[in-house]
Each structure stands twice: as structure tokens, then as C-alpha cells.
Amino acid sequence: MTSDAATGAREFDVVVFGTTGFVGELTARYLAEHAPAGTRIALAGRSEAKLLAVRERIGGPAAAWPVIVADVDSPASLDAMVARTRVVCTTVGPYLKYGESLVVAAATAGTDYVDLTGEVPFVRFSIDKAHDLAAASGARIVHSCGFDSIPSDLSVWALYRKISDDDAGQLTDTTFVLQSFRGGVSGGTVDSVRVIAEQAKDAQVRRLMLNPQALSSGPGAPPRAGIGSEPSDLNIVSARKVDPSLSGTLAPFFMASHNTRIVRRSNILLHNAYGEDFHYGETMNVGDIPVVSAVTAGLVGVGTSAFLGAMSFGPTRRLLDRILPAPGEGPTQTARDKGHFTAEAFTTSTSGRRYRSRFRAWGDPGYKATAVMLGESALALALDRDKLPDHHGVLTPAVAMGDALTERLNGAGFSIGAVAL
């Protein structure tokens, strides 16, 4: 089915919802500076006065952008907003608290949608409630279009494309390694952790979050999968087992519990194109000195578990709330500009050849780089429709935008590619 959004019969190309938040304003600013001339953009949120103030701060092309008053507590306002645009780009989180009505509205209206969620229960909700609606209306609902989970998803996509081009078979065991990282933790991310920790007190939600295939299905109950069927989210592994070029011990990556589910969903949506024997895990480089890295990796694993436990326990959570950033808070522009990250993903194809992809970006991962990834995702959906795969429903960045988004991000100063080793 072809929606009005797909044929271009909409007033706007992109509406940025949540512009008055910290990352929302960064995203709008990025679009003002980098969107092609003539791109039709509007700013949306619940306070007209705050929207006008943001528009004035951004200046430039944004000075002429319309503002739209919409509120998650008013479904009618969301319906009216999504009916006016090809793509809605939302930074209003935690999505478990504020995102459900908007994702259903977009799916119903045939409006493409991108967000920054790192919340497995929210994506599961979206699959169950919005996938069929979006498939019928022609909408692409694309979650996790920031540091969660574009580096993970496009790194594996790059491996898949290179192995396919080389006619080298399929992927087997694949490991993402965050090699270097400089940046802060956003208040929005911390608030999402708060919500997830609260939700996880429910046994059903805990089972969902522990299920490595929690997102690997269509609407209905997710497939049951034993925890041991995929690499642990708290994996501590010898680097040489990942690839002979590496040394030391790799620590758990703190975002693995979401990113891995997104990548596995990509494989399922692509009908196991990555491989029938594809397995995926994520780790983090903490040094190549064997003893030091082993101790550090162990401490990271313990610390990750302790932090999640502390966020679910009232007294310790209140203590952490005093020192962690609040929603809407973020680092200075100088700090954002100094940020960076480099990630590599390693696999061996079914033909026995080793491959590595590399994803490198400059700018604080959770702020500046995320604004680029989210902004370019919205532009890809709005402006590159002739390059996009014919997939609709609740998708992932790789499945929805694949090569088109990779091309855009490389053009925006990122470096994404894969090579045979």
C-alpha cells in the first residue's frame, strides 16, 4: 500500500518532535546546518513559547520553520502532527513513558518514524501494536537511530554487504568491539534506565529483557530462547577468540542488552540473510595488556550489574539521582566537540574468510554524533525514498535504510566500511 507520505503529498518532509529537549535541539540545529536547501522542516513540542525560543537560538534556515504544538497526552494533537509530514523524528523519551501513542499514530497515518530508544520493552510494544498497522499503511517505523543502535546495526550490515560482494558465504559468530570512546552519558539515557529498572520489577518484563531474541518476531509473543543461545550481554572474552589480530581481554559493553536485539531483529527481517548460523555479541576494549585488561573487564562486568541493581533499589537510586545528569541536561559544546568513538566488528564467513568492519565518528557519541545519526536517518527516509528497500512495518536502521544511510553518514564525516582480513 502506498501512503500519502510515500507519494510526497504532505506539508513537511520532517517534523522534529521534542525540539525543546537537549538532544532535540541539537538535532534540529544539525538539520538547519546540513539539510539540503528546500527541505521542509517543522519544529514540534508542547510549548509554543519554548519552540519559538529554540527556533530563534538556532537561527539560519530554522528562522522560517513553522512550529507545531503537540503533546503526548493529547492523541488528537499527535494525529494532526503526523498527518502533516513524511517523517516524524522524535527525541521525547523515555519512550516507555511517552512514546506509545506517537508510534501508533505514525503507523496508522503511513508516516515514517525515527527515534532514539534504547528500551527493549518499548520496541516490543511497537512490534506488537504497530507493525501490522505500519505494514498496511506503508510506514517505516525505525527505532534506535542514535548511538543506540546505528553503529552496531550498520557495522554488521557492512560485513554482510562485503561478504555478499565477495561471494564468500554468510556470517557466523560475529562480535562488535567498542575500541575507543570519549563522551558523556545523557540525562535522557539515565532516565530511560530509571524507567526500565522500574519496569523490570515485573517478572514478565524481566523475562523479556533477558530473552536474547526478544525482538526477533512479528506481533505476538517473542520466540523463546535460552540465555545461552547467544553470547551473554555481560560477556568477558579473550580478544584472540574474537580475532587473532586482537589481544587482551574484552569487557562487556554497557549497551549490548539493547543493541544485540536490534541486530538480531535485522537478521530475522532479512530472512536470515546474515546466516542461519549467525550469532552476535558486543564487547568493549579495555586494553591489550593481558593481566590488566582481564582485571578491568571483570570490574566492568561487576560494575554494570551493580549499577543496574542500584537503579532498581529505592535508596541507592535516590543517591544516584543526585549525581547523575537529569533529563534535558548535557555537556558543553566544547565537550561535545571533543568526543569520538571507534567500533569494529569481526566475523568469519562460512567460507572460512575473516572480515572486519569499522565505524568511526567524531563528536560526543550520545549528543553530537547521535544528532548526526538521527538527523541523517530522518533525511534518508524523507529524501532518499528511491534508494530505500521495499520494507515496511517496525524495522531496524539497517533494514529500513541500509546502504542509503551508510552513504549519508559517510558523507557527513563518519567512516563506515568493511574489509577482508
C-alpha positions in Angstrom: 0.0 0.0 0.0 1.3 3.5 -0.9 0.7 6.2 1.7 0.4 9.9 1.2 3.7 10.2 3.0 5.3 8.0 0.3 3.9 10.0 -2.6 5.0 13.3 -1.1 1.5 14.7 -0.5 2.5 16.1 2.8 3.2 19.6 4.0 6.6 18.8 5.6 9.4 16.4 4.9 10.5 16.2 8.6 8.9 17.2 11.9 11.3 17.2 14.9 9.2 16.3 17.9 10.8 17.2 21.2 12.8 20.1 19.9 12.8 21.9 23.3 14.8 19.0 24.8 18.6 18.9 24.8 19.1 16.3 22.1 16.0 17.6 20.2 17.6 21.0 19.8 20.9 19.5 18.8 19.1 17.5 16.1 17.2 20.5 14.8 20.4 22.5 14.8 22.1 19.8 12.8 19.2 19.8 10.2 19.3 23.6 10.0 23.0 23.4 9.1 23.1 20.3 6.9 19.7 19.5 5.4 19.6 20.3 1.6 18.1 23.6 0.7 14.4 23.4 0.2 13.9 20.6 2.8 10.6 21.3 4.5 11.1 21.1 8.3 8.9 21.9 11.3 9.6 22.0 15.0 7.2 20.4 17.4 6.6 20.2 21.1 4.1 21.0 23.8 5.1 24.7 24.4 4.8 27.2 21.6 6.9 29.7 23.6 9.7 27.3 24.1 9.6 26.2 20.5 9.9 29.8 19.3 12.8 30.4 21.7 14.6 27.3 20.2 13.9 28.5 16.7 15.4 31.8 17.5 18.5 30.3 19.1 19.1 28.1 16.0 18.6 30.9 13.5 19.6 30.5 9.9 17.1 28.5 7.8 15.3 27.5 11.0 14.0 31.0 11.4 11.4 30.3 8.8 10.4 26.8 10.0 6.8 26.5 11.3 6.2 25.3 14.9 3.6 22.7 15.8 2.1 22.4 19.3 1.6 18.7 20.1 1.5 16.8 23.4 1.8 13.1 24.1 -1.2 13.5 26.5 -3.3 14.6 23.5 -3.6 11.8 20.9 -5.6 14.2 18.7 -2.6 16.6 18.5 -0.3 13.7 17.6 -2.6 12.5 14.9 -2.8 16.0 13.4 1.0 16.4 13.6 1.9 13.1 11.9 -0.7 13.7 9.1 1.3 16.8 8.0 4.7 15.2 7.5 6.5 12.4 5.6 8.8 11.7 8.7 8.4 12.4 12.4 11.7 12.4 14.2 11.2 12.1 18.0 13.5 12.6 20.9 10.7 12.5 23.5 11.7 9.8 26.0 11.8 7.7 28.0 9.8 6.1 25.2 8.1 3.6 27.6 6.5 6.7 29.3 5.9 9.0 26.4 6.3 7.1 23.1 3.4 4.7 22.7 0.7 7.0 21.3 3.1 8.6 18.8 4.4 5.3 17.3 0.8 4.1 16.8 -0.3 7.4 15.3 2.6 7.4 12.8 2.0 3.7 11.8 -1.7 4.4 11.3 -1.1 7.5 9.2 1.5 6.0 7.0 4.1 8.4 8.3 7.7 7.3 8.7 9.1 7.5 12.2 12.6 7.6 13.8 13.6 7.7 17.4 16.5 7.2 19.9 15.1 4.5 22.1 17.3 2.0 23.9 14.4 0.3 25.6 13.7 -3.3 24.6 10.2 -3.3 26.1 9.2 -0.3 24.1 10.4 -1.8 20.8 8.5 -5.0 21.7 5.4 -2.9 22.4 5.8 -1.2 19.0 6.1 -4.5 17.2 3.0 -5.9 18.8 0.9 -2.8 18.4 2.2 -1.0 15.3 3.9 -3.4 13.0 0.8 -4.6 11.1 -0.6 -1.1 11.0 2.6 0.2 9.5 2.9 -2.6 7.0 -0.6 -1.9 5.8 -0.2 1.9 5.7 3.3 1.8 4.1 5.1 3.4 7.1 8.6 2.6 8.2 8.8 2.7 12.0 12.6 2.8 12.7 13.8 2.6 16.3 17.2 3.2 17.8 18.7 5.7 15.3 21.4 7.1 17.6 24.4 5.6 19.4 21.8 3.0 20.3 22.0 1.2 17.8 23.2 2.5 14.4 26.9 1.7 15.0 26.0 -1.9 15.9 23.4 -2.4 13.1 25.4 -0.7 10.3 28.7 -2.4 11.3 27.1 -5.8 10.8 25.3 -4.6 7.7 28.7 -3.5 6.3 30.1 -7.0 6.9 27.1 -8.6 5.2 27.4 -6.4 2.2 31.2 -7.0 1.8 30.9 -10.8 2.3 28.0 -10.9 -0.2 30.0 -8.8 -2.7 32.9 -11.3 -2.3 30.6 -14.2 -2.7 32.2 -15.6 0.5 29.2 -17.2 2.1 27.4 -16.0 5.2 28.3 -14.6 8.6 28.9 -16.9 11.6 29.9 -15.8 15.1 30.2 -12.0 15.0 31.5 -9.7 17.7 31.2 -5.9 17.9 34.1 -4.3 19.8 33.9 -0.7 21.0 37.6 0.1 20.6 37.7 3.7 21.8 35.1 6.1 23.3 35.0 9.6 24.7 31.8 11.1 25.7 29.3 11.6 28.5 26.0 9.9 29.5 22.9 11.9 28.6 20.2 12.7 31.2 17.7 11.2 28.8 19.6 7.9 28.7 19.8 7.8 32.5 16.0 8.5 32.7 15.4 5.6 30.3 17.4 3.3 32.7 15.3 4.5 35.6 12.1 3.6 33.8 13.5 0.2 32.6 14.7 -0.6 36.2 11.2 0.1 37.5 9.6 -1.9 34.8 12.0 -4.8 35.4 10.5 -5.4 38.8 7.7 -7.1 36.9 8.6 -10.8 36.2 7.2 -10.8 32.7 9.3 -7.7 31.7 12.4 -9.3 33.2 11.9 -12.4 31.1 11.5 -10.3 28.0 14.7 -8.3 28.7 16.7 -11.5 29.4 15.4 -13.1 26.2 18.2 -12.7 23.6 15.5 -13.0 20.8 13.1 -10.6 22.5 12.7 -8.6 19.2 13.1 -11.4 16.7 9.5 -11.9 15.7 6.4 -10.2 14.5 3.4 -9.3 16.6 2.6 -11.7 19.4 4.8 -13.5 21.9 8.5 -13.3 21.2 10.3 -16.6 20.4 11.5 -18.4 23.5 15.3 -18.6 23.6 17.6 -19.8 26.3 20.1 -17.2 27.6 22.9 -19.4 26.4 21.7 -19.4 22.8 23.6 -16.2 22.1 26.6 -14.5 23.7 25.9 -13.1 27.1 25.3 -9.3 27.4 27.9 -9.4 30.2 30.4 -11.3 28.1 34.1 -11.3 29.2 36.1 -12.9 26.5 39.6 -13.4 25.3 40.2 -10.9 22.5 42.1 -13.5 20.4 39.0 -15.7 20.3 37.2 -12.8 18.6 40.0 -12.3 16.1 43.7 -13.2 16.0 44.7 -9.6 15.5 43.4 -8.6 18.9 45.0 -9.1 22.3 44.0 -8.8 26.0 40.5 -9.4 27.5 37.4 -7.7 26.2 34.8 -6.3 28.7 31.0 -6.2 28.5 29.6 -3.3 26.5 27.0 -1.5 28.6 24.6 -1.1 25.7 24.8 -4.7 24.5 21.4 -5.7 26.0 19.6 -3.5 23.5 21.9 -3.3 20.5 22.2 -7.1 20.2 18.4 -7.5 20.0 18.2 -4.8 17.2 20.9 -6.6 15.2 19.3 -10.0 15.6 15.9 -8.4 14.5 17.7 -7.2 11.4 18.7 -10.7 10.5 15.2 -12.0 11.1 13.6 -9.3 9.0 16.1 -10.1 6.2 15.0 -13.8 6.4 18.3 -14.9 8.0 20.4 -13.2 5.2 23.3 -12.8 7.7 23.3 -16.5 8.1 21.5 -19.5 9.6 24.4 -19.9 12.0 24.7 -16.1 12.7 25.3 -15.3 16.4 26.1 -11.8 17.7 27.6 -10.3 20.8 29.1 -7.0 21.9 32.2 -6.2 23.9 34.5 -3.3 24.8 38.3 -2.9 24.6 39.8 -2.1 28.0 43.5 -2.5 27.0 45.7 -5.1 25.5 47.9 -6.0 28.5 46.6 -9.5 29.5 46.5 -9.2 33.3 45.4 -5.6 33.4 42.7 -6.0 30.8 41.4 -9.2 32.5 41.0 -7.4 35.8 39.5 -4.3 34.2 37.0 -6.4 32.2 35.9 -8.2 35.4 35.4 -4.9 37.2 33.4 -3.6 34.3 31.1 -6.6 34.4 30.6 -6.3 38.1 30.1 -2.6 37.9 27.5 -2.9 35.1 25.5 -5.4 37.1 25.8 -3.3 40.3 24.6 -0.1 38.6 21.5 -1.8 37.2 20.8 -3.2 40.6 21.3 0.1 42.3 18.9 1.8 39.8 16.2 -0.6 40.8 16.6 -0.2 44.5 15.0 2.9 46.0 17.6 4.2 48.5 20.6 3.7 46.1 18.6 5.1 43.2 17.9 8.3 45.1 21.6 8.6 45.9 22.5 8.1 42.2 19.8 10.6 41.1 21.8 13.3 43.0 24.9 12.8 40.9 23.7 11.6 37.5 22.5 14.1 34.8 18.8 14.9 34.8 16.7 14.8 31.6 17.4 17.8 29.5 21.0 18.2 30.8 24.0 17.8 28.7 27.7 18.7 28.2 29.0 21.9 26.8 29.6 22.4 23.1 33.4 22.2 23.7 33.0 18.8 25.5 30.7 17.6 22.7 33.2 18.5 20.0 36.0 16.6 21.8 34.0 13.4 21.8 34.6 10.5 19.5 34.2 6.7 19.1 35.6 3.9 17.0 33.9 0.5 16.8 35.0 -2.7 14.9 33.0 -5.8 14.2 34.7 -9.1 13.4 33.3 -12.3 11.8 34.4 -15.4 9.9 32.3 -16.3 6.9 31.1 -19.8 6.2 33.8 -20.0 3.5 36.4 -19.5 6.3 37.5 -15.9 5.4 37.9 -13.4 8.2 36.3 -9.9 7.9 36.3 -6.7 9.9 34.1 -3.6 9.7 34.9 -0.3 11.2 32.6 2.5 12.3 34.3 5.7 13.3 32.7 9.0 14.2 33.7 12.3 15.7 31.7 14.2 18.4 30.3 13.1 21.7 28.6 9.7 20.9 25.4 10.4 22.9 25.0 14.0 21.8 26.8 15.4 18.7 27.2 12.1 16.9 23.7 11.0 17.8 22.3 14.2 16.4 24.0 13.5 13.2 22.8 9.9 13.1 19.2 10.8 13.9 19.1 13.7 11.6 20.6 11.8 8.6 18.1 8.9 9.3 15.2 11.3 9.1 16.6 12.8 5.9 17.2 9.4 4.4 13.6 8.4 4.9 12.3 11.7 3.7 14.5 12.4 0.7 16.1 9.1 -0.4 12.9 7.1 -1.0 14.1 5.8 -4.4 17.1 4.3 -2.7 15.3 2.6 0.2 14.5 -1.1 0.4 10.8 -2.0 0.0 10.3 -2.9 3.7 7.5 -1.5 5.8 6.5 -2.1 9.4 8.6 -1.9 12.6 12.1 -2.0 11.2 15.7 -1.5 12.2 18.1 1.1 10.8 19.9 -1.5 8.6 16.7 -3.0 7.2 15.0 0.3 6.6 17.9 2.4 5.2 21.0 0.2 4.9 23.2 1.5 2.0 21.4 4.8 1.8 22.1 5.7 5.5 25.6 4.4 5.3 26.2 6.7 2.3 24.7 9.6 4.1 26.8 9.1 7.3 30.0 8.7 5.3 29.1 12.0 3.5 28.6 13.6 6.9 32.1 12.9 8.0 31.7 9.4 9.5 33.8 6.5 8.3 32.0 3.2 7.8 33.2 0.2 5.8 34.3 -3.4 5.8 37.4 -5.3 4.6 38.6 -8.9 4.3 41.5 -9.7 6.7 
